[in-house]
């Protein structure tokens, strides 16, 4: 099973909307999902601050606590993001696969090297972005 399937199972059990087609959701649902994500993002920021402080204080116990909170915030954000994709009727696994395959084209196949600026992988010359629109709205034959 995929993580998206796990989230679908949870949402279905909790009677939350899981849509099969791209859908514009209500403002209420949109902002509820946004607020859940920003809350988890805030918890992530707090965990980063606690981790920095624990590391500076050489506190192994504090580091373990902060790393646990960091892990919790990361998993919760992914869970909410996957749920938001379901709410909008987006096939996250399919979209993820397309973006992943496309990201791999940023790696030079001959050298295995990538161009980085400030730690961010750059798009090589001739790079073609992934066409998510065609995945979300497949052409009709």
N, C-alpha and C positions, 0 to 999 in steps of 0.2 A: 504494500500500500504506500501511497505517496503522502506527504505532509498535507497537501491540498485535500486529499480524500479523507484524512483524519479530521480536518477542520469541517469538511462537509458533513461528516458523521455527527460531530458535536452540534453544529448549527441545526441540523435536521432534528436531533433529539431535543433541542431547546426551542424548537418551532420558530427558528429565525429563517428569513427568506434566503433560499438558495435558488438562484435563477440559472436557466440553461442557455438563455440568449442574451446578447448585449442589451442592457436595460438602463435607462436613465432612472435612478432611484429618487425617492422623495427627498426634499430638503431636510426633513427631520432625520431620516435614516442616514443620509449623507453626513450630516453634522454629528450625529451620534457616533458614527464610525470614526470620523475625524477626531473627535474629542477623546475617544478611547486610545487612538494612536498617539496623540499629543501627550496624554497622561503617561503612557509607557515611555515615550521619548524623554519626558521629564525625569522619570525614574532612572532611565539610562544615564542621563546627565548627572544625577545625584550619585549613582554608582561610580561613575568616572571620577567625580570629585572625592568620594570616600576612598577609592583605590589610590589616588594620588597622595592623599593625606596619610593613609596607612603605609604606603611605600616610603614616604619621606620620614615617617616615624619608626620605620623598621619594625612594624607590628605584623608578625605572621598571622595572628588571629584576625586582625583588621583586614589584612589582604584577603584572607579566605572569605570573610564576610562580604567584602566588596565584590570579589570575583563571583560569589554566589548571586548577589544582587544584579551584577552585570549580566550573568547568564540568564537570569530570570527575565530581565528587561528585553534582552535580545529575542528570546523564545516568544515572549508575549507580543512583541512588535511583529514578528513574522506571522504569528497566529492571527493577529488582527488584520494584517495585510492580506493574508490568504482568504480570510473571511470576507474582507471587503471585495476582493476579486469575485468571490461567489455571489455576493450581494449584487454586483454589477453584471453578473452573468458572463464573466470572463473565464476562459479555461487557462488557469495560471500555469499548469504543467506544460501545456502546449506553448504558451508565450515564453516561459522560462527556457524551454528547449531551443526555441528560435533565437532568443537573445544570447544564450550560451554559445551556440554554434557560431553566431555572428561575432561574438567577442573573441573567439579563437582565431578569427581571421586577422586579428590585430597582431598575431604572433608570426614573425617571418618563418615560413616553413623550412627554409634552408638553414638558417642560423639559430632559430629558436629565440631570437632576440626581440625585444619590444622597445619602443621609444617611450620614455617616461619624462614628464616634466612635473617637478614638485611631488613625485610619488604617484602621479596619475598616468595610467597608460594612455598614450595618444593614438589617434587614428592614423594608420599609415596612408601614404599616397595611394590613391585608387580605392580607398575603403568605400564599401557600399553599405549603408545602414540597413538594418533589418526592416522588413516590411510587415510591421505588426498589423497594419490596417487590413491587409489581405487575409491575415489569420483570423482577425475579429469579424470581418465581413467578407467571407470568401466570395469570389466572383461567381455569379450564377451562369450556368451553361444553358 
